[in-house]
Amino acid sequence: MDGTLIRTKSGLVFPKDCNDWQLLYHDVPGKLNQLHMTGYKIIIFTNQAGLSTGKFKISDFKGKIEKVVQKIGVPIQVWYNHNYNFHINYNIFTYASYFLGFYCCGKEHL
């Protein structure tokens, strides 16, 4: 999610709170809507290690997801990993994030 659909408003690498986000590109909602209208199911895979370390509360994360989905404007299923295990996260989430970012925004943005 971070770096493919959204980025921080603050410019920091990691968000300072659950409101520190904005869409990565202005055309994200339109591209995802095109996919949704042609029958694709939109799924976000996201690594949220901050939940396991206590940096963020699950209620804050849930609120952030709801705001992101509302801003995008299409039904989205969200799968998140809160375990702090780099190897598992890398194998699953990097693959999903790369192709989602590539397909939604085009390779010129990568």
N, C-alpha and C positions, 0 to 999 in steps of 0.2 A: 504494500500500500504506500508506504513512505518511499518517495523517489520514483514511483511509477504512476500513481494517481494524485498524490498530494505531496506537499513540501511544507516546511515550517515557515510561518510568517516572520519569525524572528531572525531567520537566516542561520540559526544554529543547526548542527548536525542532528541532534535529538531535540524533540519538542520540550519546551519548558513547562507546559501544562496541556490539558486536553483541548484548549482553545487555540493553541499555537499551530494552526494549519491553514492551508489554502490549496486550491486545485493547482496541480503542477502545470497544466496547460489549459487554456480557455476552451479548447475543443474536446476535452475529456467527456463531458456529459453528452454531447452530440454523437461522438463515436460510439460510446456505450449504448446509447439509445438506438443507433442504427443496428448494432449487433442484437440487441434485445428484440427489436421489431422483426428481424429476420429469423427469430427462433432460438437464438443462443441464450444460454443461462449464464448470467454474470456471477462470477465467484471471486472473492478476494481472499487470497492466502496472505496472512501477515504474521510476522514474528513480533511478539510483544513481551520480551524478556523483562521489561520494567514492571510487569504485573507480578512476576515471581520474586523480584528483588524488593518490592514494596514501594518503588518510585511512583507508581500509579495504582489507583484503586480500580477494581473491575467496573464499578458504577461509572467512573470517569471515562473509562475506555468505551463502555457501552454507549454513553452519551455522545462521545466523539464519533463512533461508528454511525449512530443514528443521524447525526448532523451531516456527515459525509454522504451517506446514502440519500438523504433528503436533497442535498445540493446537487447530486448527480441526477436524481429524478427517475431512476429505473429500479426494479426489484433486484436486489443483490444479496447473495448468500455469503456470509463471512466465516471463514475458518481461521482460527488464530492459534498460535502456539505460545504458551507462556513459560515453557521450560527453557532454561539457560543451557543449551547444548549446541554449540556452534556447528558440529558436524551434521547433526540431524537437520537443523535449520537450513544449513547451506544446501544440502542435497535436495530438500523438498522445496523450500521457498525461493531460492535463487532461480531455479528452473521456471517456476510459475511466474514470478515477478518479471523476469526478462521477457517472456513471451507475451504477457499481458501488456507490458509497457511498449513492446515492439509493435504489437498488433493494433493497439488503441491509438497510439500517437504517431506511429510511423518511425522508420529507422533514422530519419533525419534528426529526430529529437534525442537519440541515444548517444 
